[in-house]
Amino acid sequence: MPIPEDAGGAAILAFDSDLKANSPIFRTALLSRLRLIPNFTAQESDVSLTIRSIDDTDYVVETNLESFGLTKEVTHKTVESSLLAAGYVNRRIEDMQNYHALSGAIDDELPLFGDKFRVLSDSLSPKGREETFDRVLRIGRLPSFDFAQPTKDGPLKRLLNCSNHLQSSFPT
C-alpha cells in the first residue's frame, strides 16, 4: 500500500500532546528500559520522571536516576530510549489507522499500549467531565441541580433563580 502523504503527522501531534500532559506512558517506558540495566535495583515507586514544557517546541526531562548510581550518559540514553519507545507507540497507532490493520506487539510494548489506551479511554469518558463540572459548581458556589419531577411552575422559577445567581456571581 502507498504511504500516505501526511504519514507521521498524527503521531507527532499525539507525541507532543503526551509530552505536554506528562503522560504516564513515559514513566512506563522508562521503567521498562530500567529493567534491562543489569544490577539496577531501585523500587519502581522511587523512580521519578517529570516532563516540563520550556516553550512550544522544547521540553526538559527531570529524573532522579543518577541518585541510583547511573551515570549521566546512561541516564540520558535510558530516558532517550524510553521517550522514543513511547513515541513509537503513537506511530504504530497511526499506522493501524492509516492501513486499517492491527499491529502486533512484543511483550515489552504491551504496557505502553495499555497506558496509551487507558489515557484515550479516560479522555473519552464523561465521568471526568462531570467531576470537573461539579468542581466548577462548588468553587463558584453555584446552586446544585437536584433532579425533581417537573411541575408547571417549579423548573422555570428555579431556572430564573439560578440565572440571577449566575449573573451576580460573575459580574461583567
Backbone as numpy.savetxt, mean C-alpha at the origin, in Angstrom:
# Nx Ny Nz CAx CAy CAz Cx Cy Cz
3.23 -13.13 -29.30 2.39 -11.95 -29.30 3.28 -10.70 -29.30
2.82 -9.66 -29.96 3.62 -8.43 -29.98 3.64 -7.77 -28.59
4.73 -7.10 -28.31 4.86 -6.38 -27.04 4.08 -5.07 -27.17
3.19 -4.78 -26.23 2.42 -3.53 -26.30 3.35 -2.31 -26.27
2.95 -1.24 -26.96 3.76 -0.03 -27.03 4.07 0.55 -25.65
3.09 0.49 -24.77 3.27 1.09 -23.44 3.70 0.06 -22.39
4.30 -1.04 -22.82 4.71 -2.10 -21.89 5.62 -1.53 -20.80
5.30 -1.86 -19.59 6.09 -1.42 -18.45 5.57 -0.16 -17.80
4.76 0.59 -18.51 4.23 1.85 -17.97 3.39 1.65 -16.72
2.47 0.71 -16.78 1.61 0.45 -15.62 2.43 -0.09 -14.45
3.44 -0.89 -14.74 4.29 -1.44 -13.67 5.07 -0.32 -12.98
5.56 0.62 -13.75 6.31 1.75 -13.17 5.39 2.60 -12.30
4.18 2.87 -12.79 3.22 3.64 -11.99 2.86 2.92 -10.70
2.67 1.60 -10.79 2.35 0.82 -9.59 3.53 0.81 -8.62
4.74 0.70 -9.15 5.93 0.71 -8.32 6.06 2.06 -7.60
5.84 3.14 -8.33 5.90 4.47 -7.74 4.85 4.62 -6.64
3.67 4.11 -6.89 2.60 4.14 -5.89 2.99 3.33 -4.65
3.60 2.17 -4.87 4.08 1.35 -3.75 5.13 2.10 -2.93
6.04 2.78 -3.63 7.08 3.54 -2.93 6.46 4.66 -2.09
5.54 5.41 -2.68 4.90 6.51 -1.96 4.14 6.03 -0.74
3.57 4.84 -0.83 2.79 4.29 0.28 3.64 3.49 1.26
4.94 3.38 0.99 5.82 2.55 1.81 5.17 1.16 1.98
4.79 0.58 0.87 4.03 -0.67 0.83 4.74 -1.79 1.58
3.96 -2.65 2.25 4.54 -3.78 2.97 5.25 -4.78 2.06
5.01 -4.71 0.76 5.67 -5.64 -0.16 7.19 -5.48 -0.10
7.68 -4.27 0.16 9.12 -4.05 0.22 9.75 -4.74 1.43
9.07 -4.68 2.55 9.57 -5.35 3.75 9.55 -6.86 3.55
8.49 -7.36 2.96 8.40 -8.80 2.68 9.54 -9.24 1.77
9.81 -8.44 0.73 10.91 -8.75 -0.19 12.24 -8.70 0.53
12.42 -7.72 1.40 13.68 -7.61 2.15 13.87 -8.82 3.06
12.85 -9.20 3.78 12.95 -10.37 4.67 13.28 -11.63 3.88
12.71 -11.75 2.70 13.00 -12.89 1.84 14.47 -12.91 1.42
15.01 -11.75 1.07 16.42 -11.65 0.67 17.36 -11.92 1.85
16.95 -11.47 3.04 17.79 -11.67 4.22 17.94 -13.15 4.58
16.92 -13.94 4.26 17.00 -15.40 4.53 18.08 -16.07 3.70
18.50 -15.42 2.62 19.54 -15.98 1.75 20.96 -15.67 2.25
21.08 -14.79 3.22 22.40 -14.41 3.73 22.81 -15.41 4.81
23.93 -16.08 4.60 24.39 -17.06 5.60 24.63 -16.40 6.96
24.21 -17.08 8.01 24.42 -16.65 9.40 23.73 -15.35 9.79
22.78 -14.89 9.00 22.02 -13.71 9.40 20.91 -14.18 10.32
20.93 -13.73 11.57 20.04 -14.31 12.57 19.06 -13.34 13.21
18.91 -12.15 12.71 18.00 -11.19 13.31 16.55 -11.68 13.22
15.78 -11.36 14.23 14.36 -11.66 14.20 13.68 -10.75 13.18
12.70 -11.29 12.48 12.00 -10.49 11.47 11.40 -9.23 12.06
10.88 -9.32 13.28 10.24 -8.16 13.91 11.24 -7.06 14.24
12.53 -7.40 14.31 13.56 -6.40 14.63 14.07 -5.65 13.41
13.78 -6.16 12.22 14.26 -5.54 10.99 13.32 -4.40 10.60
13.91 -3.23 10.36 13.08 -2.09 9.94 13.44 -1.67 8.52
12.44 -1.17 7.84 12.61 -0.65 6.49 11.59 0.46 6.30
12.07 1.64 5.98 11.19 2.78 5.75 11.61 3.45 4.45
10.63 3.76 3.63 10.89 4.45 2.36 10.19 5.80 2.43
10.95 6.86 2.20 10.40 8.21 2.22 10.68 8.90 0.90
9.73 9.70 0.48 9.88 10.47 -0.75 10.70 11.73 -0.46
11.70 11.97 -1.32 12.48 13.21 -1.23 11.82 14.27 -2.11
11.45 13.85 -3.31 10.72 14.72 -4.24 9.89 13.80 -5.14
9.44 14.29 -6.27 8.56 13.50 -7.14 9.19 12.24 -7.70
10.51 12.21 -7.81 11.15 11.07 -8.45 12.21 10.38 -7.60
12.55 10.94 -6.45 13.62 10.37 -5.63 13.10 9.95 -4.26
13.68 8.87 -3.76 13.28 8.30 -2.48 14.52 7.97 -1.67
14.37 7.95 -0.36 15.44 7.50 0.51 14.91 6.27 1.26
15.78 5.27 1.38 15.42 4.04 2.07 16.24 3.99 3.35
15.55 3.81 4.46 16.23 3.70 5.75 15.99 2.30 6.30
17.06 1.71 6.80 16.96 0.38 7.39 17.99 0.26 8.51
17.82 -0.73 9.34 18.74 -0.93 10.45 19.62 -2.17 10.25
19.82 -2.58 9.01 20.55 -3.81 8.73 22.01 -3.77 9.18
22.62 -2.60 9.13 24.02 -2.52 9.56 24.18 -2.80 11.05
23.13 -2.54 11.82 23.22 -2.82 13.26 23.25 -4.33 13.55
22.95 -5.14 12.54 23.01 -6.60 12.69 24.30 -7.17 12.12
25.25 -6.29 11.81 26.56 -6.75 11.36 26.76 -6.78 9.86
25.78 -6.37 9.09 25.97 -6.33 7.63 26.78 -5.10 7.26
27.62 -5.24 6.26 28.39 -4.09 5.79 27.46 -3.16 5.02
27.93 -1.95 4.82 27.15 -0.98 4.05 26.87 -1.50 2.64
27.89 -2.14 2.04 27.75 -2.66 0.68 26.72 -3.80 0.63
26.80 -4.74 1.57 25.84 -5.85 1.59 24.43 -5.32 1.87
24.34 -4.37 2.77 23.04 -3.75 3.06 22.46 -3.13 1.79
23.27 -2.36 1.09 22.82 -1.70 -0.14 22.36 -2.73 -1.18
23.17 -3.75 -1.40 22.83 -4.78 -2.40 21.56 -5.53 -2.01
21.38 -5.81 -0.73 20.21 -6.54 -0.26 18.95 -5.70 -0.43
19.02 -4.43 -0.05 17.87 -3.53 -0.21 17.57 -3.34 -1.69
18.59 -3.14 -2.50 18.42 -2.97 -3.94 17.72 -4.19 -4.54
18.18 -5.36 -4.18 17.59 -6.60 -4.69 16.13 -6.74 -4.26
15.82 -6.36 -3.03 14.44 -6.49 -2.57 13.52 -5.49 -3.28
14.02 -4.27 -3.54 13.22 -3.29 -4.27 12.95 -3.76 -5.70
13.98 -4.32 -6.33 13.81 -4.84 -7.69 12.82 -6.01 -7.72
12.88 -6.88 -6.71 11.96 -8.01 -6.64 10.52 -7.52 -6.51
10.30 -6.52 -5.67 8.95 -5.97 -5.51 8.48 -5.31 -6.80
9.38 -4.60 -7.48 9.02 -3.98 -8.75 8.70 -5.00 -9.82
9.42 -6.10 -9.80 9.20 -7.16 -10.78 7.81 -7.78 -10.62
7.30 -7.82 -9.41 5.93 -8.33 -9.21 4.95 -7.45 -9.97
5.14 -6.13 -9.92 4.26 -5.23 -10.67 4.35 -5.51 -12.16
5.55 -5.77 -12.64 5.72 -6.07 -14.07 5.02 -7.38 -14.44
5.13 -8.36 -13.58 4.48 -9.64 -13.86 2.96 -9.49 -13.89
2.43 -8.69 -12.99 0.98 -8.45 -12.97 0.56 -7.72 -14.24
1.36 -6.74 -14.67 1.05 -6.04 -15.92 1.10 -6.99 -17.10
2.10 -7.85 -17.15 2.19 -8.82 -18.24 0.98 -9.74 -18.27
0.55 -10.19 -17.10 -0.64 -11.06 -17.06 -1.85 -10.33 -17.62
-1.95 -9.05 -17.30 -3.07 -8.25 -17.82 -2.94 -8.04 -19.32
-1.76 -7.68 -19.79 -1.55 -7.42 -21.22 -1.79 -8.64 -22.09
-1.38 -9.80 -21.60 -1.45 -11.01 -22.42 -2.60 -11.94 -22.03
-3.44 -11.47 -21.10 -4.59 -12.26 -20.66 -4.16 -13.68 -20.31
-3.14 -13.76 -19.47 -2.57 -15.05 -19.11 -2.15 -15.02 -17.66
-2.03 -16.19 -17.08 -1.51 -16.31 -15.73 -0.03 -16.64 -15.79
0.69 -16.12 -14.83 2.12 -16.35 -14.77 2.39 -17.27 -13.59
3.35 -18.10 -13.75 3.76 -18.94 -12.63 4.65 -18.13 -11.70
4.96 -18.71 -10.56 5.83 -18.04 -9.60 6.63 -19.10 -8.86
7.81 -18.70 -8.41 8.59 -19.60 -7.58 8.18 -19.36 -6.13
8.51 -20.31 -5.27 8.06 -20.23 -3.88 8.46 -18.93 -3.19
9.65 -18.41 -3.47 10.11 -17.18 -2.83 9.28 -15.96 -3.24
8.64 -16.03 -4.41 7.85 -14.89 -4.89 6.42 -14.89 -4.35
5.94 -16.01 -3.88 4.55 -16.10 -3.45 4.19 -15.09 -2.36
5.02 -14.88 -1.34 4.66 -13.87 -0.34 4.55 -12.47 -0.93
5.35 -12.17 -1.95 5.27 -10.85 -2.58 3.94 -10.68 -3.31
3.54 -11.70 -4.05 2.24 -11.65 -4.71 1.12 -11.54 -3.68
1.26 -12.28 -2.58 0.25 -12.23 -1.52 0.12 -10.82 -0.96
1.25 -10.16 -0.68 1.20 -8.79 -0.17 0.58 -7.84 -1.18
0.96 -8.00 -2.43 0.44 -7.11 -3.47 -1.07 -7.26 -3.60
-1.54 -8.48 -3.64 -2.98 -8.70 -3.79 -3.74 -8.27 -2.53
-3.12 -8.40 -1.36 -3.76 -7.95 -0.12 -3.92 -6.43 -0.14
-2.89 -5.72 -0.58 -2.97 -4.26 -0.68 -4.06 -3.86 -1.68
-4.10 -4.55 -2.82 -5.11 -4.24 -3.83 -6.52 -4.52 -3.30
-6.70 -5.65 -2.65 -8.03 -5.97 -2.15 -8.44 -5.03 -1.02
-7.49 -4.63 -0.18 -7.82 -3.67 0.88 -8.24 -2.33 0.30
-7.60 -1.92 -0.80 -7.94 -0.63 -1.40 -9.32 -0.68 -2.06
-9.77 -1.86 -2.44 -11.09 -1.97 -3.07 -12.21 -2.17 -2.05
-11.87 -2.59 -0.86 -12.86 -2.88 0.17 -13.52 -1.60 0.66
-14.84 -1.59 0.79 -15.51 -0.40 1.30 -15.30 -0.19 2.80
-14.83 -1.20 3.51 -14.68 -1.09 4.96 -13.75 0.07 5.33
-12.62 0.20 4.66 -11.69 1.28 4.95 -12.30 2.64 4.71
-13.05 2.76 3.64 -13.71 4.04 3.34 -14.78 4.37 4.38
-15.49 3.34 4.83 -16.49 3.56 5.88 -15.84 4.01 7.17
-14.72 3.40 7.53 -14.01 3.79 8.74 -13.50 5.23 8.63
-13.02 5.61 7.45 -12.56 6.98 7.23 -13.73 7.95 7.37
-14.85 7.61 6.80 -16.04 8.46 6.89 -16.47 8.60 8.35
-16.46 7.52 9.10 -16.82 7.56 10.52 -15.87 8.47 11.29
-14.55 8.40 10.97 -13.57 9.27 11.65 -13.83 10.74 11.33
-14.19 11.03 10.07 -14.49 12.41 9.69 -15.69 12.91 10.48
-16.70 12.07 10.64 -17.87 12.47 11.42 -17.50 12.75 12.87
-16.65 11.88 13.45 -16.25 12.07 14.85 -15.39 13.32 15.01
-14.39 13.49 14.14 -13.48 14.63 14.25 -14.24 15.94 14.04
-15.13 15.95 13.07 -15.91 17.15 12.78 -17.07 17.35 13.72
-17.23 16.41 14.67 -18.34 16.45 15.63 -19.68 16.61 14.92
-19.81 15.87 13.85 -21.05 15.90 13.09 -22.02 14.91 13.71
-23.29 15.13 13.52 -24.27 14.20 14.09 -24.15 12.83 13.42
-24.45 11.81 14.20 -24.42 10.46 13.64 -25.65 10.24 12.78
-25.54 9.35 11.85 -26.65 9.04 10.97 -27.21 7.69 11.37
-28.12 7.71 12.33 -28.76 6.47 12.74 -29.87 6.16 11.75
-29.94 4.92 11.36 -30.98 4.53 10.42 -32.27 4.23 11.17
-33.34 4.83 10.71 -34.64 4.64 11.34 -35.66 4.45 10.23
-36.78 3.92 10.62 -37.87 3.75 9.66 -38.31 5.12 9.17
-38.51 5.29 7.87 -38.92 6.61 7.36 -40.35 6.96 7.81
-40.52 8.24 8.11 -41.85 8.78 8.40 -42.05 9.96 7.48
-43.25 10.55 7.53 -43.53 11.64 6.60 -42.66 12.87 6.86
-42.42 13.20 8.12 -41.70 14.44 8.37 -40.33 14.23 9.03
-40.02 13.06 9.51 -38.78 12.81 10.24 -37.52 13.03 9.43
-37.33 12.34 8.34 -36.05 12.44 7.62 -35.76 13.84 7.08
-36.79 14.52 6.60 -36.55 15.84 6.03 -36.10 16.81 7.11
-36.75 16.79 8.27 -36.34 17.68 9.36 -34.91 17.34 9.81
-34.61 16.06 9.93 -33.27 15.65 10.36 -32.22 16.09 9.33
-32.56 15.96 8.03 -31.63 16.36 6.98 -31.37 17.86 7.04
-32.42 18.65 7.24 -32.25 20.10 7.34 -31.43 20.47 8.57
-31.68 19.80 9.69 -30.90 20.05 10.90 -29.43 19.71 10.67
-29.19 18.60 10.00 -27.81 18.18 9.71 -27.15 19.20 8.78
-27.87 19.67 7.79 -27.34 20.65 6.85 -26.97 21.94 7.58
-27.85 22.39 8.48 -27.56 23.60 9.25 -26.33 23.39 10.13
-26.21 22.22 10.71 -25.05 21.91 11.56 -23.77 21.91 10.74
-23.83 21.34 9.55 -22.65 21.31 8.68 -22.22 22.73 8.32
-23.18 23.59 7.99 -22.85 24.95 7.60 -22.22 25.70 8.75
-22.68 25.47 9.96 -22.10 26.18 11.11 -20.75 25.58 11.51
-20.51 24.30 11.21 -19.25 23.65 11.55 -18.12 24.06 10.63
-18.45 24.36 9.38 -17.44 24.69 8.38 -17.79 26.04 7.75
-17.47 27.14 8.44 -17.82 28.45 7.86 -17.02 28.73 6.60
-17.64 29.45 5.72 -16.98 29.79 4.44 -16.31 31.13 4.52
